[in-house]
Amino acid sequence: MTIIQRLFLEASDRQDHIILEDLKQQWTYAEVMTEAYLISLYIHKNFELESGSHLALYTNNEPLFIIAALGIQFCGYVLVPVPYSASNTEIENILNASDAKLVISKYAQPAHLNCDIPWVTAQDLSQEPMPSFESISLTNQSDPNQCAILLPTSGTTGKSKIVMLSHWNVLTNALAHGGKVGYTDQDSFLVTMPVHFSSTIVTQLISCMLYGTRIKLISLPLLPRTAFKLFQNKAVTGFSAVPTQLMHFVSDFHQTKNWSAFDSIEFIVISGAAIPAKLVDHLQTVFPHADIIQTYGLTEASPRVTMMERGEHCLSCGSPINDVSIRLVDKEENEVEGAAIGEIWVKGPNVMLGYYKNPELTNATIVEGWLKTGDLGYWNESGCLILTGRKKNIIISGGINIYPEEIEEFLYGLKEVEEVMVVGVHDDLLGEVPIAFLKVFNECLVDIDALTRHCNLHLSSYKVPRQWRVIDNIPKTKTGKLDRASTKRLLLNEIY
């Protein structure tokens, strides 16, 4: 069964159920599906495209994204989400690398964009007569094992990797994630992350539609006061965010006068990076009735791999979702035992088809059905996954492996520290040593010598940062993750 076939069945059973809204309007299942079908009719009427063609979608966090994405699926075409924040050069690179044949957007084509493919706007679509729900015909449906979505992973350069996800990848992952979170048709989910993320598309938009959970979609940037108003109106029961977003939320929450207004939030799903324990404590103060659900995943795994259970209090990445297996392997690719750290390999219906037009990288990444993630972790005594970092992030100092995430977690526990990033810098004797970048609450109150002494008391000597740099903002990627690579390049330029 394809994505649209499964969602159409859901819509047929819940035609009048409100499934989508922004700040001005609401849509029922039937209205979402008829508007999506209208887009498919418009495409068939105006363009001669081969079966399986790739269609790009360029919008902010707007209802059009969901509607147009479903319209593309009605046609049996492949969705290519383009980041709304991308520059013209980045857009061109994505369109070229993905072989997109058409772009759908709420807006006119950006000025000076060198784009030779058709650009369809919401205004073009609005001129067509709206079909009825009864007239919808599911034609041009592809094999569930065929590609449904192409997702650029590292942004936006001409060399970016493009992940191919099948209908089966997406559906099984969306169902497993939603089932473990416990989405219901009584829930209302606020989308805070960009719609081009795999996590947003699969575990939020599609998963919510499968379980009847109302989706609140608001253009980014989502201002804290807008979110607060929704919380205070009891209009939201859950949301998902990356840790950096939550840090800003918590900081702004402290300025509000009535935290009890946020007690309608029942769950918060964490993705993108591990969440510091100190931030969890703040969240539990601000959202007293919310289950904090940390997850682990990657685009190549559709993306969900593991997640905590509702009501769990011991922070971890949780256990594998339904039908997903994990093995941890050493450098020789032998499975490790006990609580030893190993590279995380994943197997299941969530493993991608491969990288678009890159069979060599695909074959190196997927071996006998196992996805080699490049992430490192171990099993705790409860059988839950603990993520320790990425292989490429490891700092090797005097032959000893140092995991920067471990040092960051320790530093997050200090009252002076708001954000932190640890990276390795070249050292003639040891090869590499760790240095720490700090964003602090009050620079005047930071005593670097005292920080070093405190670290010496609680960390092995080789883990203590050799340098400390207090900066205004910690560098991050467009997905909100720590930008270690760019920072290390800057450090190399300083040295050489």
Buried (B, 14 or more C-beta within 10 A) or exposed (E): EBBBBBBBEBBEEBEEBBBBBBEEEEBBBBBBBBBBBBBBBBBBEEBEBEEEBBBBBBBBBBBBBBBBBBBBBBBBBBBBBBBBEBEBEBBBBBBBBBBBBBBBBBBEBBEEBEBEBBBBBBEBBEEEEEBEBEEBEBEBBBEBEBBBBBBBBBBBEEEBBBBBBBBBBBBBBBBBBBBBBBBEEEBBBBBBBBBBBBBBBBBBBBBBBBBBBBBBBBBBEBEBEBBBEBBBEEBBBBBBBBBBBBBEBBEBBEEBEEBEBBBBBBBBBBBBBBBBEBBBEBBBEBBEEBBBBBBBBBBBBBBBBBBBEEEBEEBBBBBBBBEBEBBBBEEEEEEBEEEEBBBBBBBBBBBBBBBBEBEEEBEEBBEEEBBBBBBBBBBEEEEBBBBBBBBEBBBEBEEEBBBBBBBBBBBBEBEBBBBBBBBBBEBEEBBBBBBBBBBBEEEEEBEBEEBBEBBEEEBEEBBBBBEBEBBEEBBBBBBBEBBBBEBBEEBEEEEE
